[in-house]
């Protein structure tokens, strides 16, 4: 039983050490957001996670995400903005900018 626990702990540690940390929005609203910069940016999976995080943040408001800036370095951020999709007309869609 003890050997099995050690084997499972070793497997879990190996999995955690090789996995890419998920990106998360530190600050985000309908205008855009900030994602903390990470040294994992050169890794394709992390860049994909950053893009997916930006898309999810803006999709919450039915908008499209655009990455506007990446400043490398510890403590810096990846910035994004949210815009209406190209060709979208809120009047034709029956939407309103005011809440009732």
N, C-alpha and C positions, 0 to 999 in steps of 0.2 A: 504494500500500500504506500509506503514511504517513497519507494522508487518511482511509482506511478506519479505521485505528487511532484516530485522533482522533474520528471520528464515533461509534465504539463506546464510547470512553471518555466522551464527552459524554452519550450515551444512558444508560450505566450510572450516571453521576453524577446525572442527572435522576431516574432511577428510585429511587435510594437516598435522595435528598433529599426526595422526596414520599411515600415509604413510611412506614408507621407501625411503630415499633419493637415487636417482640413482647414480651409480658409473660412473665416467668419467675418461678418460686417460688424465693426466696432460702433459705427454710427451710420444710420441709414434712414431715409424717409423718401417721400415722393420726389424730392429734388435730386437725390443721389446718395452717396455714402462714402465711407472710408473703410478700407480693409488693411490691417497691419501688414507691413512689408515683412518678408521672411527670406532667409538665405536659401530657402528651398525653391525660389523662383526659377532657377535653371532646370528644375525637374518638370517634365511635361505634365505629369499627373497633377502637380500642385498648380501649374498655370491653368489647367483645365478646371480645377476646383475653384480658383479665383474667378474665372469666367462664369462658372455655374452659380457661384454665390452672388455675383453682380446681377445675373439674369433673374435669380429668385427674388432678390430685393426689389427690383423694379417691376417684376411681373405681379407682385402683390398689389401694385397700384395700376395695373394694366398698361404699363409703359415698357419701353425698350431700353436696355442698359448700354452705355458706352463707357469704356475705360478711358479716362482723360489724362491720367498721369501716373507714372511709376517712378518714385524717388528711392533709389537703393540706399540702404543703410539702416542700421539698428535704430528703432524708434520712429521710422518714417512710415508713410502710408501709400497705398494704391488708391487713387481717387476715381470715382465713377459718377456719371450723371444719368438721370432718367429723362427720356424724351418720349413724346408721342411717336408711334410708328409712322414712317413716311406715308403720306397720303391720307392720314387719319383726320377726319373732321368731326369734332365732338358735337356740333350742331346736327349734322346728318345722322350721327349715331344716337341722338336723343339724350346725350349726356349734358351735364351742367357743371360749371365750375363752382357754383354755390351749393352749400348743403341746406337742406330744408329743415 
